[in-house]
Amino acid sequence: MVVLCPYPRDRAPSQRLKYEQYFPDWEAQGWSVDVRPFWDEEAWRGLYRGGVVNKAAAFVRGLRRRRADLRAALAADLVYLHLEAVPVGPPTLERRLTGAGVPLVYDVDDMIHLPHASSANPFMRWLRAPSKVPELLSLADEAVVCTQVLADFAERYTERVTNISSTIDTDVYRPRPHRATTDGVVLGWSGSHSTSPYLHLLDDVLRELQASDGVRVRVIGDASFSIPGVDVEALPWRRETEVEDLSEIDIGLYPLPHEEWVLGKSGLKALQYMGLAIPPVVERVGTNLEIVASGENGFLADSKEEWLRHLRALIRDPGLRARLGAAARETVEARYSVRATRATYRGVLERALARGGGSDPVPAR
């Protein structure tokens, strides 16, 4: 199996906590997994920072690699495509593969068909072809999405859609003992440079809580993050300490804007907290409504008053943190764990292989 993806292995959360953690299971079933990213390690390190010249050079390197990747993919039994083979332009490479009869699984975990782009790479908004995702869905033998909104969109172009959320490896994410006091409670957030601006939606909330309750604030994934008037511990993301860094959090934060593109998000941050038995407080939007039952395994909020009320309840009641955290862990184990989902993923691969590249797209509705 050849995996065509944007980013190097073990780097991007959209890959690591989506399909990459199933590689051991696939290999145990007899598959060989050949991962071929568009962006190399050097490009990944600078992708969300400045430097147009460096990004252009990295793009050219990616195009050159894709020539060799195409040869490997044409010889493969199956191609697993995440998002797109090349981040701009039409799906030329994908057309070659399906035209040659290579079975294709298409994994899309974001609303990339919308005109939205990272603030670090705004030019991407103008270089993406609006019809690309619909065509890829039509070409694919099997499509994998991560939210019901994406499933509804995908079903306009293909009947072969499987909704698989981002998931947690519960053998790696293990609960730690809960802080039994109200002193030094840590409110935490984990993400990247491209998503850390959404934490600023809680600037006023965090200022008030630090003043009234003396909470600590930990941000993982953007070492330069700061909030005026708030003492923030900002850490870079580190693969080798990711779970350890998250485990120091007592309450997980997941604010989001109420915008259409958010509906493609799988609630990954909430699931990471919950897998560690950390109670989350999340924005009342999108997939969060499916994951979090407010007052049972976390809290939903969509106003400053709600955020303050729910966070203060958790800060001041260690027993509530422990109870909701335990329920959060149970939710992940039952519905959002690798163990609970691996058979579904295997089924997708097996159906695509059996179909042998013979896709019959449905007309767009």
LINTAZI-V111374 format. One record per pair of residues at least 12 apart in sequence whose ideal C-beta (glycine too) atoms are under 10 Angstrom apart, sorted by the first residue. I is the first residue (numbers start at 1). J is the second residue. D is the distance in Angstrom with one decimal. If there is no record, write none. Layout:
i=[I,I]
j=[J,J]
d=[D,D]
This chain:
i=[1,1,1,1,1,1,1,1,1,1,1,1,1,1,1,1,1,1,1,2,2,2,2,2,2,2,2,2,2,2,2,2,2,2,2,2,2,2,3,3,3,3,3,3,3,3,3,3,3,3,3,3,3,3,3,3,3,3,4,4,4,4,4,4,4,4,4,4,4,4,4,4,4,4,4,4,4,4,4,4,4,5,5,5,5,5,5,5,5,5,5,5,5,5,5,5,6,6,6,6,6,6,6,6,6,6,6,6,6,7,7,7,7,7,7,7,7,7,7,7,7,8,8,8,8,8,8,8,8,8,8,9,9,9,9,9,9,10,10,11,11,11,11,11,11,11,11,12,12,12,12,12,12,12,13,13,13,13,13,13,13,13,13,13,13,13,14,14,14,14,14,14,14,14,14,14,14,15,15,15,15,15,15,16,16,16,16,16,17,17,17,17,17,17,17,17,17,17,17,17,17,17,18,18,18,18,18,18,18,18,18,18,18,18,19,19,19,19,19,19,19,19,19,19,19,19,20,20,20,21,21,21,21,21,21,21,21,22,22,22,22,22,22,22,22,22,22,23,24,24,24,25,25,25,25,25,25,25,26,26,26,26,26,28,29,29,29,29,31,31,31,31,31,31,32,32,33,34,34,34,34,34,34,35,35,36,36,36,36,36,36,36,36,36,37,37,37,37,38,38,38,38,38,38,38,38,38,38,38,38,38,39,39,39,39,39,39,39,40,40,40,40,42,42,42,42,43,43,43,43,43,43,44,45,46,46,47,47,47,47,47,47,48,48,48,48,48,48,48,48,48,48,49,49,50,52,52,55,55,55,59,59,59,62,62,62,63,63,66,66,66,66,67,69,69,69,70,70,70,70,70,70,73,73,73,73,73,73,73,73,74,74,74,74,74,74,74,75,75,76,76,76,77,77,77,77,77,77,78,78,78,78,78,78,78,78,78,78,78,78,79,79,79,79,79,79,79,79,79,79,79,79,79,80,80,80,80,80,80,80,80,80,80,81,81,81,81,81,81,81,81,81,81,81,81,81,82,82,82,82,82,82,83,83,83,83,83,83,83,83,83,84,84,84,84,84,84,84,84,85,85,86,87,87,87,87,87,88,88,88,88,88,88,88,89,89,89,89,90,90,90,90,90,91,91,91,91,91,91,91,91,94,94,94,94,94,94,95,95,95,97,97,98,98,98,98,98,98,98,98,99,99,100,101,101,101,102,102,102,102,103,103,103,103,103,103,103,103,103,103,103,103,103,104,104,104,104,104,104,104,104,104,104,105,105,105,105,105,105,105,105,105,105,105,105,105,106,106,106,106,106,106,106,106,106,106,106,106,106,106,106,106,107,107,107,107,107,107,107,107,107,108,108,108,108,108,108,108,108,108,108,108,108,109,109,109,109,109,109,109,109,109,109,109,109,110,110,110,110,110,110,110,110,110,111,111,111,111,111,111,111,111,111,111,111,111,112,112,112,112,112,112,112,112,113,113,113,113,113,113,113,113,113,113,113,113,113,113,114,114,114,114,114,114,114,114,114,115,115,115,116,116,116,116,116,116,117,117,118,118,118,118,119,119,119,120,120,120,121,131,133,133,133,133,134,134,134,134,134,134,134,135,135,135,136,136,136,137,137,137,137,137,137,137,137,137,137,137,137,138,138,138,138,138,138,138,138,138,138,139,139,139,139,139,140,140,140,140,140,140,140,140,140,140,141,141,141,141,141,141,141,141,141,141,141,141,141,142,142,142,142,142,142,142,142,142,142,142,142,142,143,143,143,143,143,143,143,143,143,143,144,144,144,144,144,144,144,144,144,144,145,145,145,145,145,145,145,146,146,146,146,146,146,146,146,146,146,146,147,147,147,147,147,147,147,147,147,147,147,147,148,148,148,148,148,149,149,149,149,149,149,149,149,150,150,150,150,150,150,151,151,152,153,153,155,155,156,156,156,156,157,157,157,157,157,158,158,158,158,159,159,159,160,160,160,160,160,160,160,160,161,162,162,162,162,162,163,163,164,164,164,164,164,164,165,165,165,165,165,165,165,165,165,165,166,166,166,166,166,166,166,166,166,166,166,167,167,167,167,167,167,167,167,167,167,167,167,167,167,167,168,168,168,168,168,168,168,168,168,168,168,168,168,168,168,168,169,169,169,169,169,170,170,170,170,170,170,170,170,170,170,171,171,171,172,172,172,172,172,173,173,173,173,173,173,173,173,173,173,173,173,173,173,173,173,174,174,174,174,174,174,175,175,175,175,175,175,175,175,175,175,175,176,176,176,176,176,176,176,176,176,176,177,177,177,178,178,178,178,178,178,178,178,178,178,178,179,179,179,179,179,180,180,180,180,181,182,182,182,182,182,182,182,182,182,182,183,183,183,184,184,184,184,185,185,185,185,185,185,185,185,185,185,185,185,185,185,186,186,186,186,186,186,186,186,186,186,186,186,187,187,187,187,187,187,187,187,187,187,187,187,187,187,187,187,187,187,187,187,188,188,188,188,188,188,188,188,188,188,188,188,188,188,188,188,188,188,188,188,189,189,189,189,189,189,189,189,189,189,189,189,189,189,189,189,189,189,190,190,190,190,190,190,190,190,190,190,190,190,190,190,190,190,190,190,191,191,191,191,191,191,191,191,191,191,191,192,192,192,192,193,193,193,193,193,193,193,194,194,195,195,195,195,195,196,196,196,196,196,196,196,197,197,197,198,198,198,198,198,198,198,199,199,199,199,199,199,199,199,199,200,200,200,201,201,201,201,201,201,201,202,202,202,202,202,202,202,202,202,202,202,202,202,203,203,203,203,204,204,204,204,204,204,205,205,205,205,205,205,205,205,205,205,205,206,206,206,206,206,206,206,206,207,207,207,207,208,208,208,208,208,208,209,209,209,209,209,209,210,210,210,210,210,211,211,212,212,212,213,213,213,213,214,214,215,215,215,215,215,215,215,216,216,216,216,216,216,217,217,217,217,217,217,217,218,218,218,218,218,218,218,218,218,218,219,219,219,219,219,220,220,220,220,220,220,220,220,220,220,220,220,220,221,221,221,221,221,221,221,221,222,222,222,222,223,223,223,224,233,235,242,243,243,243,246,246,246,246,246,246,247,247,247,248,249,249,249,249,249,249,250,250,250,250,250,250,250,251,251,251,251,251,251,251,251,251,251,251,251,251,251,252,252,252,252,252,252,252,252,252,252,252,252,252,252,252,253,253,253,253,253,253,253,253,253,253,254,254,254,254,254,254,254,254,254,254,254,254,254,254,254,254,254,254,255,255,255,255,255,255,255,255,256,256,256,256,256,256,256,256,257,257,258,258,258,258,258,259,259,260,261,262,262,262,262,262,263,263,263,264,264,265,265,265,265,265,266,266,266,266,266,266,267,267,267,267,267,267,267,267,267,267,267,267,268,268,268,269,269,270,270,270,270,270,270,270,270,270,270,270,270,271,271,271,271,271,271,271,271,272,273,273,273,273,273,274,274,274,274,274,274,274,274,274,274,274,274,274,274,275,275,275,275,275,275,275,276,276,276,276,277,277,277,277,277,277,277,277,277,277,277,278,278,278,278,278,278,279,279,279,279,279,279,279,279,279,279,279,279,279,279,279,279,279,280,280,280,280,280,280,280,280,280,281,281,281,281,281,281,281,281,281,281,281,281,281,282,282,282,282,282,282,282,283,283,283,283,283,284,284,284,284,284,284,285,285,288,288,288,290,291,291,291,291,291,292,292,292,293,293,293,293,294,294,294,295,295,295,295,295,296,296,296,296,296,297,297,297,297,297,297,297,297,297,297,298,298,298,298,298,298,298,299,299,299,299,299]
j=[23,26,27,31,32,33,34,35,73,76,77,78,79,80,103,105,349,352,353,32,33,34,35,36,69,70,72,73,74,75,76,77,78,79,80,81,97,102,15,19,20,23,26,33,34,35,36,37,69,73,76,78,79,80,81,82,105,107,34,35,36,37,38,66,69,70,72,73,76,79,80,81,82,83,84,85,86,93,94,97,104,18,19,20,35,36,37,38,39,80,81,82,83,84,85,107,37,38,39,43,44,47,62,82,83,84,85,86,87,20,35,37,38,39,40,41,43,44,47,82,83,35,37,38,39,40,41,42,43,44,45,23,33,35,36,37,41,35,239,37,39,41,44,45,47,237,239,37,39,44,47,82,83,192,109,166,190,191,192,195,221,237,242,268,269,272,82,83,107,109,110,146,166,192,265,266,268,35,37,82,83,107,109,166,169,239,242,268,109,165,166,167,168,169,173,266,268,271,272,275,336,338,82,107,109,144,146,164,165,166,167,266,268,345,33,80,82,105,107,109,144,164,166,167,345,348,33,35,82,166,167,168,169,172,338,341,342,164,167,169,338,341,342,344,345,346,349,35,169,338,342,338,339,341,342,343,345,346,80,342,345,346,349,342,342,346,349,350,77,78,80,346,349,353,76,77,80,69,72,73,76,79,80,80,82,65,66,68,69,70,72,73,79,85,62,65,69,82,58,59,61,62,63,65,66,69,83,84,85,86,87,55,58,59,61,62,65,87,58,61,62,65,54,57,58,61,55,57,58,59,61,62,58,58,58,120,118,120,121,192,193,194,118,119,120,121,192,193,194,195,196,222,120,193,120,121,123,120,121,123,86,87,88,85,86,87,86,88,85,86,92,93,93,85,86,93,85,92,93,96,97,100,85,93,94,96,97,100,102,104,93,96,97,99,100,101,102,100,102,97,102,103,102,103,349,352,353,356,102,103,104,105,141,142,349,350,352,353,356,357,93,94,97,98,102,103,104,105,106,140,141,352,357,103,104,105,106,107,142,144,348,349,352,93,94,97,104,105,106,107,108,136,139,140,143,144,105,106,107,108,109,144,106,107,108,109,110,112,132,133,136,106,108,112,128,129,132,133,136,97,136,132,112,121,124,127,128,123,124,126,127,128,129,132,127,128,129,132,129,131,132,135,136,106,129,131,132,133,135,136,139,106,132,135,136,139,140,135,136,139,139,357,136,138,139,140,141,357,358,359,139,357,357,356,357,358,141,352,356,357,140,141,142,349,351,352,353,354,355,356,357,358,359,136,139,140,141,142,143,352,355,357,359,140,141,142,143,144,160,162,345,348,349,351,352,353,133,136,137,138,139,140,141,142,143,144,145,154,158,160,161,352,140,142,143,144,145,146,162,164,348,133,136,137,140,143,144,145,146,150,153,154,264,144,145,146,147,150,164,165,166,264,265,266,268,133,145,146,147,150,261,264,265,266,133,147,149,150,153,259,260,261,262,263,264,265,124,128,132,133,136,150,261,264,128,129,130,131,132,133,134,136,137,150,153,154,261,264,128,130,133,153,259,260,261,263,264,128,130,261,128,259,260,261,262,264,194,261,192,193,194,195,193,194,197,192,193,194,194,364,150,153,154,157,153,154,156,157,158,361,364,157,361,364,154,157,158,153,154,155,156,157,158,160,161,359,361,362,364,154,156,157,158,359,360,361,362,363,364,157,158,357,359,361,154,157,158,160,161,352,355,357,359,361,158,160,348,351,352,353,354,355,356,357,358,359,360,158,160,161,162,347,348,349,350,351,352,353,355,359,155,157,158,159,160,161,162,163,348,352,160,161,162,163,164,344,345,348,349,352,161,162,163,164,165,264,266,163,164,165,166,167,264,265,266,267,268,287,163,165,166,262,263,264,265,266,267,286,287,290,163,263,286,287,290,163,260,262,263,264,265,286,287,163,263,264,265,266,287,163,164,263,263,264,362,365,362,363,364,365,361,362,363,364,365,359,360,361,362,360,361,362,348,351,352,355,359,360,361,362,348,344,345,347,348,351,266,344,266,336,341,344,345,348,266,267,268,271,287,290,291,335,336,341,265,266,267,268,269,270,271,272,287,336,341,266,268,271,275,332,335,336,337,338,339,340,341,342,344,345,268,271,272,273,274,275,276,329,332,333,336,337,338,339,340,341,243,275,337,338,339,275,276,329,332,333,336,337,338,339,340,337,338,339,242,243,275,276,338,242,243,246,247,271,272,273,274,275,276,277,278,329,332,337,338,243,247,275,276,277,329,247,274,275,276,277,278,322,325,326,328,329,243,244,246,247,248,249,276,277,278,325,247,277,322,250,277,278,279,318,319,321,322,323,325,326,248,250,318,321,322,318,319,321,322,318,213,214,215,250,314,315,316,317,318,321,213,214,215,214,215,216,250,209,213,214,215,216,249,250,251,311,314,315,316,318,321,215,216,217,218,233,248,249,250,251,252,278,315,202,205,206,209,210,213,215,216,217,218,219,249,250,251,252,253,281,311,314,315,216,217,218,219,220,233,235,245,246,247,248,249,250,251,252,253,269,273,278,280,202,206,217,218,219,220,221,222,225,232,234,249,252,253,254,255,269,273,218,219,220,221,222,235,237,242,245,246,249,252,253,254,268,269,272,273,219,220,221,222,225,237,253,254,268,269,272,220,221,222,237,221,222,223,224,225,236,237,221,222,221,222,256,265,269,219,220,221,222,224,225,234,222,225,257,253,254,255,256,257,262,283,217,219,222,225,227,232,253,254,255,225,227,255,253,255,256,257,283,304,307,217,227,230,253,254,255,281,283,301,304,307,308,311,227,228,229,230,227,229,230,304,307,308,230,253,255,281,301,304,305,306,307,308,311,227,229,230,231,232,253,307,311,227,228,229,230,230,304,307,308,311,312,230,307,308,311,312,315,227,229,230,231,232,229,230,308,312,315,311,312,315,316,231,315,230,231,250,251,311,312,315,231,232,233,248,249,250,230,231,232,233,234,249,253,232,233,234,235,245,246,248,249,250,253,232,233,234,235,253,233,234,235,236,237,238,241,242,245,246,248,249,272,234,235,236,237,238,242,245,269,234,235,236,237,235,236,237,236,248,248,272,272,275,276,269,272,273,275,276,278,276,277,278,278,272,273,276,278,279,280,278,279,314,315,318,321,325,273,278,279,280,281,298,299,310,311,314,315,321,324,325,269,270,271,272,273,274,276,278,279,280,281,282,298,325,328,269,270,273,280,281,282,283,301,307,311,267,268,269,270,271,272,273,280,281,282,283,285,288,291,292,298,300,301,269,281,282,283,285,301,302,307,269,282,283,284,285,286,288,302,283,285,283,284,285,286,302,285,286,286,286,283,285,286,287,288,285,286,287,286,287,283,285,286,287,288,286,287,288,290,291,336,280,282,283,285,286,287,288,289,290,291,292,336,287,291,336,282,288,282,283,287,288,291,292,297,298,328,331,332,336,287,291,328,331,332,335,336,337,332,298,325,328,329,332,291,292,297,298,324,325,327,328,329,330,331,332,333,336,328,329,331,332,333,336,337,325,328,329,332,297,321,322,324,325,326,327,328,329,330,332,298,321,324,325,328,329,292,297,298,299,310,313,314,320,321,322,323,324,325,326,327,328,329,292,297,298,299,300,314,324,325,328,294,298,299,300,301,306,307,309,310,311,313,314,324,294,298,299,300,301,302,310,300,301,302,306,307,299,300,301,302,303,306,300,302,300,301,302,335,328,331,332,335,336,324,328,331,324,327,328,331,306,310,324,310,313,320,324,327,323,324,327,328,331,323,324,325,326,327,328,329,330,331,332,310,314,324,325,327,328,331,311,313,314,320,324]
d=[9.5,7.1,9.5,5.1,6.5,5.5,6.8,9.5,9.8,6.2,6.6,4.8,7.3,6.0,9.5,9.0,7.6,10.0,9.1,9.4,8.5,4.9,8.2,6.2,7.3,9.6,5.4,4.6,9.1,8.4,4.2,8.9,7.7,5.1,7.3,9.1,9.3,8.8,9.0,7.8,8.5,8.5,9.8,6.2,6.7,4.6,6.6,8.6,10.0,9.5,9.5,9.5,7.7,4.6,8.0,7.1,9.4,9.3,9.7,8.7,5.7,8.2,7.8,8.3,6.4,9.2,9.5,6.6,9.9,6.2,7.3,4.9,7.0,9.1,8.4,4.8,9.3,7.8,8.5,8.9,9.4,9.9,8.6,8.6,6.8,7.4,5.3,7.3,9.2,8.1,7.7,4.1,7.1,9.2,8.8,8.5,6.4,5.2,6.0,9.8,9.2,9.3,9.0,6.8,5.6,7.4,9.1,9.4,6.4,9.9,9.9,5.4,7.8,5.7,9.5,9.6,8.8,5.8,8.2,8.7,9.4,8.1,4.9,9.6,6.9,6.7,5.3,9.7,8.6,5.4,9.8,8.5,9.5,5.0,9.8,7.2,9.9,9.6,5.8,8.5,9.0,8.0,5.5,9.3,9.7,9.1,7.8,9.1,9.3,7.9,9.5,9.3,10.0,8.4,9.9,7.8,8.6,8.0,7.4,9.4,8.8,8.7,9.5,6.0,8.7,8.4,7.8,8.0,9.4,5.4,7.0,9.0,7.8,9.8,9.8,8.8,7.8,9.1,8.7,6.3,9.2,9.1,8.8,9.3,9.7,8.3,9.1,9.8,9.8,9.6,4.8,6.7,7.0,8.3,9.9,8.8,5.8,7.7,7.4,9.7,10.0,9.5,7.6,7.0,5.7,8.5,7.0,8.0,8.7,5.3,7.7,7.9,8.4,9.9,9.9,7.0,6.8,9.1,6.0,8.9,7.6,8.5,9.5,9.5,7.3,9.8,9.2,8.0,9.2,9.6,7.2,8.6,5.2,8.4,5.7,9.9,9.3,9.5,8.4,9.5,6.7,8.1,6.0,9.9,5.2,8.5,9.4,8.1,9.6,9.2,9.5,7.6,9.6,9.9,4.8,9.1,7.5,7.3,9.1,8.8,7.7,7.5,7.0,9.7,9.5,6.4,8.3,9.0,8.4,8.0,9.7,9.4,7.3,9.5,9.3,9.1,8.4,9.2,6.5,8.9,7.4,9.8,9.9,9.2,9.9,7.2,8.2,8.3,4.5,9.7,6.8,7.8,9.7,9.1,8.1,8.3,9.2,9.3,9.1,8.6,9.2,4.3,8.4,7.3,6.8,8.5,9.3,8.3,7.0,6.4,6.4,9.5,6.2,8.5,8.5,5.9,9.5,8.3,6.9,6.1,7.3,7.5,8.2,9.0,6.7,8.2,7.4,8.5,3.4,8.0,7.1,7.1,8.8,9.8,7.3,9.8,8.7,7.3,7.3,9.8,9.0,9.0,6.6,8.9,4.2,7.5,6.8,4.2,5.5,9.9,10.0,9.2,6.9,7.5,8.1,9.9,8.6,9.5,7.6,9.1,9.1,8.0,8.2,9.7,7.3,8.0,7.0,9.9,6.4,6.2,9.7,6.3,9.4,7.6,10.0,7.9,8.4,9.5,5.6,6.4,7.8,10.0,8.5,7.7,9.3,8.4,5.7,9.1,6.5,9.2,9.9,7.2,6.7,10.0,5.6,9.6,6.3,9.8,8.7,8.7,6.3,8.7,8.2,7.3,9.9,9.8,6.5,9.6,7.4,4.8,7.8,6.9,8.7,9.7,6.5,9.6,6.0,5.4,9.7,9.4,9.7,8.5,5.7,9.0,5.6,7.0,5.2,7.2,9.2,9.6,9.6,9.0,9.5,9.6,8.1,4.8,8.5,6.7,9.5,8.8,9.2,7.7,8.6,9.1,6.6,8.4,6.1,6.7,5.1,6.6,9.0,7.3,9.3,7.5,9.9,9.8,9.3,8.3,4.6,7.9,7.7,9.0,8.8,7.3,6.2,7.5,7.3,6.3,10.0,8.9,9.0,9.2,8.7,7.6,8.6,9.7,6.7,8.1,7.0,8.6,9.2,9.8,9.4,9.1,6.7,7.7,7.7,9.1,7.3,9.3,4.0,6.5,8.0,9.2,7.3,8.5,6.4,8.0,5.4,8.0,6.4,7.6,10.0,9.7,8.2,9.3,5.7,9.0,5.7,5.4,7.1,8.2,9.1,8.0,6.0,5.8,8.4,8.2,9.6,7.0,8.3,8.0,9.5,9.4,4.7,7.9,8.1,6.0,9.4,6.5,9.1,8.8,7.5,6.4,3.8,7.6,9.3,9.9,8.9,5.5,9.1,5.0,8.2,8.8,9.1,4.5,5.4,8.3,6.2,5.8,5.0,8.7,9.0,8.5,6.4,4.9,5.5,7.9,9.4,6.9,9.5,7.0,7.7,6.5,6.7,4.8,7.6,6.5,9.6,9.4,9.6,6.0,6.6,9.0,4.9,9.2,8.9,5.2,6.3,9.6,7.4,3.7,8.4,7.3,5.0,7.1,9.3,8.8,8.6,9.6,9.8,9.4,9.1,9.3,7.8,4.4,8.0,8.5,9.8,8.6,9.1,6.4,7.6,7.6,9.4,7.1,7.5,5.9,8.1,6.6,9.0,7.3,8.3,8.1,7.1,4.5,8.4,7.7,9.2,9.2,7.2,7.3,8.4,6.4,9.0,9.8,9.7,8.3,9.4,8.1,7.6,4.8,7.3,9.0,9.0,8.9,7.9,7.1,8.0,9.6,6.9,4.5,8.1,6.6,3.4,8.3,9.4,7.1,8.2,6.0,9.9,9.9,8.9,7.9,8.4,9.8,6.8,8.7,7.6,4.1,7.0,9.7,9.3,9.4,7.2,9.9,9.7,9.0,9.5,9.0,9.4,9.9,9.2,6.3,5.1,9.5,8.0,7.8,7.7,9.1,9.5,8.1,8.4,4.5,9.8,9.4,9.4,9.9,9.1,8.4,4.3,8.8,9.0,6.9,7.0,9.7,6.5,6.0,8.4,9.6,9.8,8.3,8.6,8.4,8.7,8.9,7.4,5.0,9.4,9.3,6.4,8.0,8.9,10.0,9.8,8.6,9.5,8.4,5.2,8.9,8.0,3.9,4.9,9.1,8.1,9.8,7.7,9.5,9.5,9.9,9.5,4.8,6.0,7.2,9.3,3.5,7.9,9.3,8.1,9.3,8.7,9.5,6.1,7.3,9.2,9.0,6.4,7.3,9.4,7.9,10.0,10.0,6.5,8.7,9.0,6.7,9.3,7.4,4.2,8.4,8.9,4.6,7.9,6.4,7.5,5.3,9.6,8.5,5.1,8.2,6.8,9.0,4.9,7.9,9.4,5.6,4.3,9.4,7.7,9.2,8.8,8.3,5.5,9.4,6.0,4.8,7.1,9.7,8.8,9.7,9.8,7.9,5.4,8.0,5.5,9.3,7.9,6.0,9.9,10.0,6.2,7.5,5.4,7.6,9.4,8.4,9.1,7.0,6.4,5.3,6.0,9.5,7.6,8.1,3.9,8.9,8.7,7.9,7.1,7.6,9.8,9.8,6.6,5.8,7.0,5.8,8.3,6.9,4.9,8.4,6.4,8.9,9.5,7.7,7.6,9.9,8.9,9.5,4.2,6.4,9.5,7.3,8.1,7.6,7.9,5.3,9.6,8.9,9.6,4.6,10.0,9.8,9.4,8.6,8.0,8.5,7.7,8.7,5.5,4.8,6.1,6.6,8.5,5.9,8.6,7.6,8.7,5.8,6.1,8.4,8.8,5.6,8.8,7.3,8.4,8.2,8.0,9.0,9.4,9.4,10.0,6.6,8.4,7.7,5.3,8.8,9.6,9.3,9.0,9.8,6.0,5.9,6.5,7.8,4.8,7.2,8.4,7.4,7.4,8.6,8.2,7.9,5.6,7.8,9.0,4.2,7.3,4.4,9.5,9.8,6.1,8.8,9.3,7.5,9.9,9.0,9.3,7.3,9.0,8.2,9.0,5.3,5.9,5.4,9.0,7.6,5.2,8.8,9.9,9.2,9.0,5.4,6.7,9.8,7.7,3.7,8.7,9.5,5.2,8.7,5.9,5.6,7.1,9.8,9.7,9.8,9.6,8.1,7.3,4.8,8.5,6.2,9.8,8.1,6.5,5.7,9.1,4.7,7.1,6.6,8.9,9.0,7.9,8.2,9.1,6.2,8.5,10.0,9.0,9.5,6.0,8.1,8.9,9.1,7.2,9.6,9.0,3.7,5.4,9.0,9.9,8.8,7.8,8.9,9.9,7.8,8.4,8.6,7.3,8.7,9.3,8.5,10.0,8.4,5.8,3.5,8.3,9.8,7.1,7.8,9.4,5.7,9.5,9.3,9.6,4.7,8.5,9.8,6.9,7.6,8.8,9.8,9.9,9.7,9.3,7.5,7.5,8.9,9.4,6.5,9.0,5.8,4.5,9.6,6.3,8.9,9.7,5.4,6.5,7.6,9.2,5.1,8.8,9.3,8.2,6.5,7.6,9.0,9.6,10.0,10.0,6.4,5.5,7.9,6.6,9.7,9.4,7.2,9.8,7.3,7.9,6.1,8.7,9.0,7.0,8.1,5.0,7.1,9.5,4.9,6.8,9.2,8.0,4.9,8.7,8.7,8.3,7.1,4.7,7.6,5.4,8.5,5.8,5.2,4.8,7.4,9.9,9.5,10.0,8.8,9.2,7.0,7.1,8.9,9.6,5.3,7.1,5.3,7.4,9.7,7.4,7.3,5.2,8.1,5.8,8.7,6.9,9.1,8.0,8.7,7.5,4.3,7.4,7.0,9.1,9.9,8.7,7.1,9.7,7.3,3.1,7.6,7.1,5.9,6.6,9.8,7.8,7.7,9.9,8.6,9.8,8.0,7.5,5.3,7.1,8.1,9.1,8.7,9.7,9.9,8.4,7.4,4.6,7.5,8.2,7.3,9.4,8.8,7.9,4.2,5.6,9.6,9.2,7.7,8.1,7.8,6.0,8.1,8.0,9.1,9.4,9.2,6.1,6.3,8.1,8.2,7.5,4.7,7.1,9.4,8.5,10.0,9.1,9.0,6.5,9.9,9.6,4.9,6.7,7.0,7.3,5.1,9.1,7.9,8.6,10.0,9.5,9.5,9.0,7.8,8.4,9.1,9.5,8.6,6.8,9.7,6.7,4.0,8.7,5.1,8.8,9.1,9.1,9.5,9.8,8.8,5.5,5.8,6.4,9.2,8.7,9.1,6.7,8.6,7.2,7.9,9.3,6.9,9.4,6.3,9.1,6.9,8.5,9.7,4.2,7.7,7.0,8.1,9.4,8.9,9.3,8.5,9.5,6.5,10.0,5.2,9.5,9.9,9.6,8.5,6.4,9.8,9.0,5.2,7.7,8.0,7.2,9.6,9.4,9.8,6.2,9.2,9.1,9.8,9.0,8.7,9.8,9.2,5.9,9.6,9.7,4.8,5.8,7.0,6.2,8.7,5.0,9.6,8.3,8.6,9.3,9.0,7.4,8.4,5.0,5.6,9.9,8.7,9.6,6.4,9.5,9.3,9.1,9.1,7.2,6.1,7.2,7.0,9.4,8.2,5.7,6.5,9.4,8.8,9.5,9.0,7.8,9.1,8.5,6.8,5.1,7.2,9.9,9.2,9.7,9.5,8.6,8.4,8.1,9.7,6.1,7.3,8.8,6.7,9.1,9.5,8.9,6.0,6.9,4.9,6.7,8.9,9.9,8.7,7.7,4.8,8.0,7.0,7.8,9.0,6.4,6.0,9.5,9.7,5.7,7.0,4.6,6.9,9.3,9.2,8.2,5.1,8.0,6.1,8.7,9.4,7.7,5.2,6.7,9.3,8.4,9.8,8.8,7.7,7.3,4.4,9.6,9.4,9.4,10.0,6.3,8.7,7.9,8.3,6.1,4.2,8.6,9.2,9.1,9.7,8.8,8.9,9.0,7.3,9.9,6.2,7.3,8.9,5.9,7.4,5.8,9.5,8.0,9.7,9.6,6.9,7.8,5.4,9.9,9.7,6.9,8.3,7.8,8.0,8.8,6.3,8.9,8.2,6.8,6.0,7.5,6.4,9.3,9.3,9.1,6.5,5.1,7.1,6.9,9.4,9.1,6.9,6.8,9.8,7.5,3.0,7.7,8.5,4.9,7.1,4.1,7.2,8.0,8.0,9.5,8.9,8.1,9.7,8.6,7.6,6.2,8.1,9.6,9.9,8.7,8.3,7.6,9.1,4.6,5.1,9.8,9.5,7.7,5.8,7.2,4.0,6.2,9.9,6.9,9.7,8.9,9.0,10.0,9.6,9.7,8.7,7.9,5.3,9.7,8.4,9.4,7.8,9.2,7.9,4.1,9.3,5.6,7.2,7.7,9.5,8.1,8.3,7.7,8.8,5.5,9.1,7.4,8.8,9.8,9.7,9.7,8.0,5.7,5.1,9.0,9.2,7.7,4.8,7.8,7.9,8.7,10.0,8.9,5.8,6.3,8.4,8.9,5.6,9.8,9.7,8.7,9.0,9.0,7.3,9.9,10.0,7.3,4.3,5.3,9.1,7.6,4.7,7.9,8.5,9.2,9.9,9.6,7.8,9.4,5.1,9.5,8.5,6.1,5.5,6.3,9.5,7.0,8.4,9.7,9.5,9.4,9.6,6.8,9.1,8.7,6.1,9.6,5.2,9.3,9.2,8.0,8.6,7.1,9.9,9.4,7.5,8.3,6.8,7.0,9.4,7.9,8.8,3.6,6.4,9.0,6.0,4.9,9.6,7.7,8.0,6.7,9.3,4.6,8.4,7.7,7.7,8.1,8.6,7.6,9.0,9.9,9.3,8.2,9.0,4.0,5.9,8.8,6.1,4.2,9.0,8.9,9.1,8.4,9.2,5.8,7.1,8.9,9.4,7.3,5.2,7.5,9.4,10.0,5.9,7.8,5.5,8.6,8.4,3.9,4.7,9.1,8.3,5.8,9.9,6.4,8.2,4.2,7.6,9.5,9.7,8.6,9.2,6.8,9.3,6.5,4.6,7.9,5.8,8.7,6.6,9.9,5.1,5.8,9.5,7.2,9.8,9.1,6.4,7.4,6.1,7.3,9.7,9.8,7.6,6.8,6.1,10.0,9.1,9.3,4.2,6.2,4.0,8.9,7.9,8.8,7.0,6.6,9.9,10.0,9.1,9.1,7.0,8.9,8.3,7.3,9.6,8.2,8.3,9.7,8.2,9.7,8.1,9.4,8.1,9.9,8.8,9.4,9.4,7.9,9.9,9.2,7.1,5.7,8.9,8.7,9.3,5.8,8.3,8.6,4.0,4.3,8.5,7.5,5.1,9.1,8.7,9.2,5.9,8.7,8.3,5.8,8.7,8.1,7.8,7.5,9.9,7.9]
